[in-house]
């Protein structure tokens, strides 16, 4: 029996990881801000799958929250075998329309927390010569558009670099880069979704299944779904100037800033 720790576990991609990993027999450490929702989730996965589900309420936009999760990841007596850094959010509004406090909060959750939690987890995993980390990024990481995409680009670059440095250690790292997924993400950010074409939406459970397959294959970047793989292939060969204009227009219409 192995243990997986998932941040942002109570909704969306995080909840899909919790369902799948519990069904596969993994014990869980569930991390989010809402204690009530965490307890309900822990009870559900325990009753349905018979796994142990530990609850850890933490706000990853604070040092205290990050430190509490890092301490759990560093617990050698109760080791974590898989870390899923999923917690994140988007800000509504273009650059300079969003307050500096909100921008810095995003960087705290998307970058600093990911760095500190990945470091705490992989240090312990390297000692045991086994373990894995999935850092949830976004296809926005490959587009020159706003601070959200910039923070996710950092996640991708950091994960790839750390994976290379830990090559041969028994520890795998992967950046997961989904497109639009039907979660609470847009609602929490106050973003409408009616204008997003139906074909662009991904199912969270299918996304997680493919992500875990890619992790098992040793991939360091996972772009689930052939549609988004094709889109990102086009992005790679599109001139940056043209891409910047297109992504700016598309970002204002569809995505977080």
HUFENLIN-V153568 format. One record per pair of residues at least 24 apart in sequence whose ideal C-beta (glycine too) atoms are under 10 Angstrom apart, sorted by the first residue. I is the first residue (numbers start at 0). J is the second residue. Records with the same first field share a line. If there is no record, write none. Layout:
BEGIN
I->J  J
END
This chain:
BEGIN
0->24  25  26  50  51  80
1->25  26  78  79  80  81  129  130  131
2->26  27  28  50  51  53  71  77  78  79  80  81  82
3->27  28  29  50  79  80  81  82  83  131  133
4->28  29  30  53  55  68  71  72  79  80  81  82  83  84  116  120  132
5->29  30  31  40  81  82  83  84  85  86  133  135
6->30  31  55  57  59  64  65  68  82  83  84  85  86  87  108  112  113  116  135
7->31  32  59  83  84  85  86  87  88  108  135  182  184
8->36  37  40  41  44  52  54  55  83  85  86
9->33  35  36  37  39  40  41  183
10->36  40  85  182  183  184  186  187  203
11->85  87  135  177  180  181  182  183  184  187  203  206
12->83  85  87  133  135  175  177  180  182  184  201  203  204  206  207  210
13->40  83  84  85  86  87  135  182  203  207
14->40  43  44  85  182  183  203  204  207
15->85  180  182  202  203  204  205  206  207  208  210
16->81  83  85  133  135  175  203  204  206  207  210  211
17->41  43  44  48  50  52  83  85  207
18->43  44  47  48  203  204  207
19->203  204  207  208  210  211
20->44  48  50  81  83  207  211
21->45  47  48  49  50  51  52
22->47  48  50
23->48  50  211
24->48  49  50
25->50  51  52  80  81
26->50  51  52  53  77  79  80
27->51  52  53  54  79  81  83
28->52  53  54  55  68  71  72  74  77  79  82
29->53  54  55  56
30->54  55  56  57  58  59  64  67  68  71  82  83  84  85  86  116
31->55  56  57  58  59  85  86
32->56  57  58  59  60  61  64  86
53->77
57->86  112
58->86  104  107  108  112
59->84  86  87  104  107  108  109  111  112  113  115  116
60->86  88  101  103  104  105  106  107  108  109  111  112
61->104  107  108  112
62->107  111  112  115
64->107  108  112
65->107  108  111  112  113  114  115  116  119
66->115  119
68->112  115  116  119  120
69->112  115  116  117  118  119  120  122
70->119
71->116  119  120
72->115  116  117  118  119  120  121  122  123  124  132
73->118  119  120  122  123
74->119  123
75->123  126  127
78->120  123  124  126  127  129  130
79->119  120  123  124  130  131  132
80->120  123  124  127  129  130  131
81->120  124  130  131  132  133  171  211  214
82->113  116  117  119  120  121  123  124  130  131  132  133  134  172
83->131  132  133  134  135  175  207  210  211  214
84->108  109  112  113  114  116  117  120  132  133  134  135  136  154  158  174  175
85->113  133  134  135  175
86->112  113  116  135
87->112  113  135  136  137  147  150  151  154  184  255
88->147  183  184  187  188  255
89->137  139  145  146  147  150  184  185  187  188  189  190  254  255  256
90->145  146  147  188  189  190  255  256
91->185  187  188  189  190  191  255  256
92->145  188  189  190  255  256
93->145  146  247  250  251  256
94->144  145  146  149  256
95->256
96->256
97->145  146  147  255  256
101->146
102->146  147  150  256
103->146
105->146  147  149  150  255  256
106->146  149  150  153
107->150
108->150
109->134  135  136  137  146  147  149  150  151  153  154
110->149  150  151  153  154  157
113->150  153  154  157  158  174
114->153  154  157  161
117->154  157  158  161  172
118->161
120->170  172
121->161  162  164  165  168  170  171  172
122->170
123->170
124->165  168  169  170  171  172
125->165  168  169  170
126->168  169  170
127->168  169  170
128->167  168  169  170
129->168  169  170  171
130->165  168  169  170  171  172
131->169  170  171  172  173  211  214  215
132->158  161  162  165  170  171  172  173  174  214
133->158  171  172  173  174  175  207  210  211  213  214  221
134->158  161  162  172  173  174  175  176
135->173  174  175  176  177  206  210  221
136->173  174  175  176  177  220  221  222
137->174  175  176  177  178  179  180  184  222  254  255
138->176  177  178  179  222  223  224  227  228  230  231  234  254
139->176  177  178  246  250  254  255
140->174  176  220  222  231
141->176  220  222  230  231  234  235  242  246
142->230  231  234  237  242  243  245  246  247  249  250  254
143->234  239  240  242  243  244  245  246  247  250
144->242  243  245  246  247  248  249  250  251  254  255  256
145->246  247  250  251  254  255  256
146->255  256
147->188  250  254  255  256
148->246  250  254  255  256
151->176  255
155->219  220
158->219  220
159->219  220
160->219
161->219
162->217  218  219  220
163->219
166->217  219
171->214  215  216  217  218  219
172->214  219
173->210  211  213  214  215  216  217  218  219  220  221
174->218  219  220  221  222
175->206  207  209  210  211  213  214  218  220  221  222  223
176->210  220  221  222  223  227  228  231
177->201  203  206  207  209  210  221  222  223  224  227
178->206  222  223  224  226  227  230  231  254
179->227  253  254
180->205  206  207  223  224
184->255
185->253  254  255
188->254  255  256
190->253  254  255  256
191->253
192->253
194->252  253
195->252  253  254
196->253
198->226
199->224  226  227  230  253
200->224
201->226  227
END
